[in-house]
Amino acid sequence: MIVMKVKEIMNKDFIEFSPNDIGGEVVQTLYKKRKNYAPVLEDGKLVGWLTSLDLLAGCKHSKIEDLMLFIDEIKVLNENDALTGEIIEEMIKNEDIAYPVTNDNDEVVGTLSVFDLLKFYKK
């Protein structure tokens, strides 16, 4: 059986935000880029995860740090992790649309979404 790694499927063309970005501006960027999620980085390191649902609950004038999920509240994948059925089952069970992907230096290098998985398995 061939074992796929996260980096073989992940999306490397992701957008990122800062904890100090303002909700209204982030909403516009997500809309223009047609994205529903993004990592939140500070000094190049992952500090949180933002989804469009988080923004719906917040205010367009709020800072992202007040709306995002913090790193200890999310699953973070490493690009060299094996893409297992367990990861896919967890995404489905928790209704998680995507996860941030980091390298061994904890730098965000991509995102893995259910859409990336669907594109890959549709081939």
Buried (B, 14 or more C-beta within 10 A) or exposed (E): EEEEBBBEBBBEEBBBBBBEBBBBEBBEBBEEEEBBBBBBBEEEEBBBBBBBEBBEEBEEEBBBBEBBEEBEEBBBBBBEBEBEEEBBEEBEEEEBBBBBBBEEEEEBBBBBBBEBBEEBEEE
